[in-house]
């Protein structure tokens, strides 16, 4: 239960942060870094952003854990770990869904 409690606390904090950020910038899309940080929080990983570790703005905008770079937007294994952890159900695009035309979007 402690792991579930930590996960739920992290989700609550992330949700509050998203609500606060959406209120400030209602039409702003999330950046890849913001998405990756939320994924790391959902996986209960201890992480740092590369710019926090290195001095200067030339450092990459990457999320690092003790096991190396965390990049679920590009690493299929990390993405699938998120799918399993969050118990997501993924559905492929459907012909004629809503607009009557094929969609390139997968539904989660």
KACORHU-V867744 format. One line per field, one symbol per residue. phi: phi as a letter, one per 40 degrees, with the letter a starting at -180 (. if undefined). A space follows every 50 residues. Layout:
phi->???
This chain:
phi->.dccccccccccccccccccccccbcbccccdcccccccccccfccabcd cccbcgcccccbbbbcchcbaccbbcccccccdcccfcbbbcdbcgcgcg bcbcccbb
